[in-house]
Amino acid sequence: MDLGIREKKGLVCAASRGLGRGCAEALAAAGVDLVINARGADALRATADEIAAKYGVKVTPVAADIATERGRGAVLDALEGQADILVNNAGGPPPGKWTDWDRDDFIAAIDANMLAAIALMQALVPGMMERGWGRVVNITSQSVRMPIAILGLSNAARAGLTGFVAGMSRQVAPHGVVVNNLLPGIHATARADSLDSGVAKAEGITVDEARRRREQTIPTHSYGRPEDFGATCAFLCSQHARFIVGQNILLDGGASNISI
Ligand code: NAD
């Protein structure tokens, strides 16, 4: 299927690896020129070079912390203030117990997983509206649908972004701008490895055993793959997604047993 977005310009945040990279690859495969971002310059440059060589599109790496105003400024400079496609993403907050976190911890989680996405939408969506076309995908989490007890910081910050998007996506839709959230369940990335390592340590089992047990909690008995996640993201950024507005789309192998 032709996604109809060849030569569009896109930004994918937090994309040197994992789900962000999956999204960047799928957009590049559809012919989108990209600015990609992550904090570590070396890994990011290697990813940008690989994607550019594989798909023949322009990929500009911007090493910056997207949770900061300065980092977002660097990314927006590389875009010359304009993009057709925006994929918001950042690392997830650490797990813990509800009494573990103080105000600074909450502010850090809200900066990374709520306010960064809102700031980039506020910077880039007005231009999309003027041009009459735009696509935004916010990577959030399955925890938006079924909050996960040990991920209180994530539950809190992502609920805020979800509420914001529910309103703004309807306000921008008349101008050809389509905004949706993509909710990953467990995917095979470094983030999943680190959560598995935490479980292994806490329960005195191997990381492989922790992973096997978690796989059994998913109806597919396997973790999701970044490339499948990326393909869904690219579809939401395509011409075909014009009637999918303000949705929270769960990619979790059926793990959340929710009927609607
Ligand atoms: P990952 O650790 O594999 O990759 C994270 C990427 O984000 C890296 O490229 C890293 O450099 C970059 N990054 C992190 N913080 C950044 C920042 N402040 N500024 C710029 N770049 C930053 O993670 P992932 O598994 O791909 O997860 C992506 C998001 O999806 C996270 O918010 C995570 O919590 C969420 N999520 C992941 C899963 C999963 O199973 N993988 C499930 C639910 C939610």
Residues whose N, C-alpha, C, O or C-beta is under 5 A from the ligand:
A	BS01	NAD	A14 A15 S16 R17 G18 L19 G20 N37 A38 R39 G40 A64 D65 I66 A67 A90 G91 G92 T140 S141 Q142 P184 G185 I186 H187 T189 A190 R191 A192
